[in-house]
């Protein structure tokens, strides 16, 4: 997996950096040392007004989403969550008494959900956010935790073929990456940041 993040300063024309970034990707030479093109490449792009992120993988679908940590939510967070999130996620947010921590947790859940539907190759409206839950799986003996997705219709069945990463970028943004696990490799994405 390869991820690249570029800070931008174009608040008036936020699409211009995205277009520039797409042109940059187009100019890259995608071939290996033996002159052959690599296995099918998958990529995904996300942007805010101040950051562009791109994730590239070989043979594995990928979704990436970025958001400013200080993103303001116009509506009441819990009312907004009830509209888009699963019951488990709404209850998780409701249990957080500190409004700032609750807002940041909402942003993290949102970008994890966005990264997942983007990895599936669907948009926001094609995969209703209420139909699946993002949660932290119980920590292992090593203390490491894992972010997982499960169907709201069948909560006991985890969708085991996806892995997630949640990152803090430059102390100003959160980024979430979701990619299909490579069945031929035992290497797992490390999750450097926990859900609250």
C-alpha positions in Angstrom: 0.0 0.0 0.0 1.2 3.5 -0.8 -0.5 6.6 0.6 0.4 10.2 -0.2 -1.0 13.3 1.4 -0.5 16.8 0.1 -1.5 20.0 2.0 -3.1 22.7 -0.1 -3.9 26.3 0.4 -6.6 26.8 -2.1 -9.7 27.5 -0.1 -11.3 29.5 -2.9 -11.0 26.7 -5.5 -10.8 23.4 -3.5 -11.2 21.4 -6.7 -8.1 22.7 -8.4 -5.6 20.8 -6.2 -7.7 17.6 -6.8 -7.4 18.1 -10.6 -3.7 18.8 -10.2 -3.3 15.7 -8.1 -5.1 13.5 -10.7 -2.9 14.9 -13.5 0.2 14.1 -11.3 -1.0 10.5 -11.0 -1.6 10.3 -14.7 2.1 11.1 -15.4 3.5 8.4 -13.1 5.0 5.4 -14.9 3.3 2.3 -13.6 5.7 -0.5 -14.4 8.1 -2.8 -12.6 11.8 -3.4 -13.0 11.2 -6.1 -15.7 9.2 -3.6 -17.8 5.9 -5.2 -17.1 2.9 -3.3 -15.7 2.2 -4.5 -12.2 -0.9 -6.4 -11.2 -4.1 -4.4 -11.3 -3.7 -1.1 -9.4 -6.5 0.2 -7.2 -6.5 3.8 -6.0 -8.8 6.2 -4.1 -8.6 9.9 -3.5 -10.1 12.1 -0.8 -9.8 15.8 -0.1 -10.7 18.6 2.2 -10.2 22.3 1.6 -6.6 22.0 2.9 -5.5 18.4 2.2 -5.5 15.8 -0.6 -4.9 12.1 0.1 -4.4 9.2 -2.3 -4.0 5.6 -1.5 -2.7 3.1 -4.0 -2.7 -0.7 -3.7 -1.9 -3.7 -5.9 -4.7 -6.4 -6.1 -6.7 -5.0 -3.2 -9.5 -2.5 -3.3 -8.9 0.6 -1.2 -10.9 3.5 0.2 -9.5 6.6 1.9 -11.2 9.5 3.5 -9.7 12.6 5.2 -11.3 15.3 7.3 -10.2 18.3 9.3 -10.1 17.5 13.0 -11.8 20.8 13.8 -14.7 20.2 11.3 -17.8 21.7 12.7 -21.0 19.8 12.6 -23.9 22.2 11.8 -26.6 20.0 13.4 -26.8 18.3 16.8 -24.3 15.5 16.6 -26.6 12.8 18.1 -29.5 13.9 15.8 -27.2 13.7 12.8 -25.9 10.3 14.0 -29.4 8.9 14.4 -30.1 9.8 10.8 -27.0 8.1 9.4 -25.4 5.7 11.9 -26.3 2.3 13.2 -27.9 2.0 16.6 -24.6 0.7 18.1 -22.7 3.7 16.9 -25.4 6.1 18.2 -25.3 4.5 21.6 -21.5 4.7 21.5 -21.6 8.4 20.8 -24.4 9.0 23.4 -22.2 7.5 26.1 -19.5 10.2 25.6 -20.3 13.1 27.9 -17.6 15.5 26.7 -19.0 17.3 23.7 -15.6 17.9 22.1 -14.6 14.2 22.4 -18.0 13.3 21.1 -17.6 15.5 18.0 -14.1 14.1 17.3 -15.4 10.5 17.7 -18.2 11.3 15.3 -15.7 12.6 12.7 -13.6 9.4 13.1 -16.6 7.1 12.7 -17.7 9.1 9.7 -14.4 8.8 7.8 -14.1 5.1 8.7 -17.5 4.6 7.2 -16.7 6.7 4.1 -13.4 4.8 3.6 -15.3 1.5 3.7 -18.0 2.4 1.2 -15.3 3.9 -1.1 -13.3 0.6 -0.9 -16.5 -1.2 -1.9 -16.6 1.0 -4.9 -19.9 2.7 -3.9 -20.8 6.2 -3.0 -22.4 7.6 0.1 -26.0 7.1 -1.2 -25.4 3.6 -2.6 -24.4 2.0 0.7 -26.5 3.5 3.5 -24.4 4.1 6.5 -27.1 2.7 8.8 -26.8 -0.8 7.4 -23.3 -1.5 8.9 -21.5 -0.7 12.1 -17.9 0.3 12.6 -16.5 -0.6 16.0 -13.4 -1.5 17.8 -12.9 -5.2 18.3 -11.7 -6.2 21.8 -8.0 -5.7 22.3 -5.6 -8.7 22.0 -3.1 -9.8 24.6 -0.6 -7.3 23.1 -2.9 -4.4 23.8 -3.5 -3.8 20.1 -7.0 -3.3 18.9 -8.6 -3.7 15.5 -11.4 -1.7 13.8 -14.0 -3.9 12.2 -17.1 -3.6 10.2 -20.2 -5.7 10.8 -23.6 -5.9 9.2 -26.4 -4.3 11.3 -28.7 -7.1 10.1 -26.3 -9.8 11.3 -24.2 -8.3 14.1 -22.5 -11.6 14.9 -21.0 -11.9 11.5 -17.9 -9.7 11.1 -16.8 -8.8 7.6 -13.4 -10.3 8.1 -11.9 -9.5 4.7 -11.4 -5.7 5.4 -8.8 -4.0 7.4 -8.8 -0.4 8.6 -6.3 2.2 9.6 -7.1 5.5 11.4 -4.4 8.1 11.4 -3.8 11.7 12.7 -2.1 13.8 10.1 -0.1 16.9 11.0 -2.2 17.3 14.1 -4.9 18.9 12.0 -6.6 16.1 10.1 -7.9 12.5 10.5 -7.4 10.0 7.8 -9.1 6.6 7.5 -7.9 3.8 5.1 -9.9 0.7 4.4 -8.5 -2.0 2.2 -9.3 -5.6 1.4 -7.0 -8.0 3.2 -4.5 -9.7 1.0 -5.3 -13.4 1.4 -1.7 -14.3 0.2 0.0 -12.3 2.9 0.0 -12.4 6.7 0.9 -8.7 6.9 -1.8 -6.6 8.5 -2.3 -2.9 8.5 -1.3 -1.5 11.8 -3.9 0.8 13.5 -2.0 3.6 15.1 -5.0 5.3 16.6 -7.9 3.9 18.7 -11.5 4.9 18.7 -12.3 6.6 22.0 
